[in-house]
Amino acid sequence: MLSLSIKQVEQNLSILAKDSRLVGVRDILDFHETNWILREDVQHGLHAVQGQNLTFDLLLRPQHCKYAIQLVKKFPGLKMVIDHIGKPHIKNQEMIGWRDEIEELSQYSNIYCKLSGMVTEADLDAWTVADLQPYVTHVVECFGPDRCMFGSDWPVCTLAGATYSTVIDALNSCLQHLSVDQKLPIFGKNAAQFYGIR
């Protein structure tokens, strides 16, 4: 496990980056204090990530978004993706706060958003595509189809009774308003380009 906050982060990354299979770094912000990503040692680590031309997955929740906004202003050259659309409270149909902060984050061209992890933020036993629709619509309107990417969140999605295929079908339904040419990159090309996968 790589820690972004240790002094040896540059040395550790330089060793790990020799493996071409390493394309990015992710940290689960729930494991830290809410404003962890603004700490000086953590940002030193993110500079090291950027220096290795790696990406950073932002696995955050709505309470982290305001700190993420401050972060992205400092790292215009670091490609970042918001995992699970920022984990809004879909079960309670809450969009206040999350909606505006996602829109603000989308103003930075180096920030992408992963359309994933939604079914486990909805009612685990009774979620529907209609529950997810307003969140998907908002994200796609903010980031555009070129900066959105599909993520299955498998096997975690099985907690909500969803299979890999179920999650794909649900997102496809939420993206009905897009043309085929707009949808296809969301299901592959955008992620390949973001992570530099050939």
N, C-alpha and C positions, 0 to 999 in steps of 0.2 A: 504494500500500500504506500502510495506517494503522499507525503505531507507537503503542502504548499508553504507552511509557516516555519520550516526548519532552515537553519543556516546553510545546510548542504544541498538545498533544493536544486541549485544550478548544476552541481556535480552529479546528483542523482538523475536529473533529467537528461544530461548529456550522455550518460550511460544508457538509459532507457531508450533514448531517441535513436540509437544506433539500430534498433529493431524497426524496420519499415512498417511493421504492423501497428505501431503506436502512432495514432493520428491526433489524439487529443486527451484532455484531462477533465475529469468530472469530480466535483465535491458536493456532498449532500449538506446543504446549508442548515438543515434541521439539527445536525450534530454539533452545531456551534452556537455561540451567542448571536443574536439577531443581526448585529452590524459587523459580524466577523470579516466580511469581504472588504471592509474599509480599513482593516488593520494594516499598519505599515509592513509587517513581516509577510502577511498574506499577499499584499500587492507586490512586494519584492519577488515572491514566488510566481505571480502572474506575469511579471516582466520576463522571468526565466522561461515560462511557457511560450510567451510571444517570441522570445529570442530563438527558440527551437522551431518556430513556425508551426506550432501546434494549436489546436483549438481548445476552447473551454466551454464545457456544458454547465449552465447555471441551473441547478436543481433547487428551485426556490418555491416559496409560498407567498401569498399576497403580502404578508408582513415584511418580507425581504425586498419587495419591489422598489421601495423608495431608496434603499441602499444600493440596489443594482443600478438605478439611474445615475447615482453619483459615481459608481464604479465605471460605467461605460464611457462617461465623459473623460475619464483619465486614460482610457485604453482604446483610442480610435483605430489602432492597428491590430488589435487582437480580435479574431473572429470568435464570437460567442453565440451559443444557442440556448434559448430558454426551454428547458425540458418541461413536458406535461402542461404546456401553456400557462405555466406559473401556478398550477394547482389551485384554481379558484374553487370556491365552495359551491359546487354545482348542486349538491343535494339540497341545499337551502335556497337555490336559485339566486345567489348573491353575485352581483356584478359591480356594485359601488366600490370605488377605490381601485380594485383590480383593473376595471375597464379603462380608466384614465391612465393608470401607470403603464399598462401594456401599450397603450397608444403612444405614450411618451417614449418608451423604450424602442418602439418601432421606428422612431425618427432617425435612429442611428443605423447607417447602412451596413455596418459590420455585425449587426445583431439579427439572428434568425429565430424562428420559433418552431418547436416540435409539437405537432398535433398528436399527442399521445397522453396516456395516463388519465384520461377523462372518466372512464367508466368507474374507476375506483374512487373518484371524488364525487360521484353521483350516488344515488341510493343503490347500495350493493345488491339488493334483492329485487329491485323493481325499476331500474333505470331504463330509459327509452332514448331513441335517437332524438326525439323532440327536446329532451333535457339538455343534450349536448349542442344542439343546433345554434343557439344564440352565441355561445362561446366560440365555436368554430367560425361562425360568420364574422364575428368581431375581429378575431385574430387574422383571418384572411384579408379582411378589409384594411386592417392596419399594416400588415407586413407585405401584402400582395402575394400571389401564388409563387413568385420566384424566391421568396425567403421563408417559405413554410415547408416543412418536411414531415412525412408520416413516421410514427414510431408505434410499435405494437404494445410496448410495455408488457410483453409476455415473459415470464408466466404470471407476473403480478396481476394482470387483468383477469386471471381465473378466479380471483377473490370475488369478482363481481359476476361470476358465472359466464364469462366471455372467453371464447376461443380466439386464436389468432385470426381466423376467418371472420368471426363475428365483429372484431374490432375494425378490420378492413372494410367490411360491408357497412358498418355504422358510419365511418368517415366518408365513404363513397356517397352515402345518402345525404350527409351534411354538405357535400360539395356539389350537389346536383346543379347548382346555379352556374358552375364553371364549365367551360368547354373542355373537350377531351384534351386538347393541346395545353390547356392550363392545368388540368388535373394530373396528367402523367408525370411531370417533373416532381410533383409533391410526393409521389410514391417511389422515387428512386433517384432521379438525376440531381435534384437539389442537395440531397444528403451526400451523394458521391462527390459533387463539386465542393461542398462545404468542408468535408473531411479529407478531400484530396485522394479519394479512392478511385483506382482505375480498374 
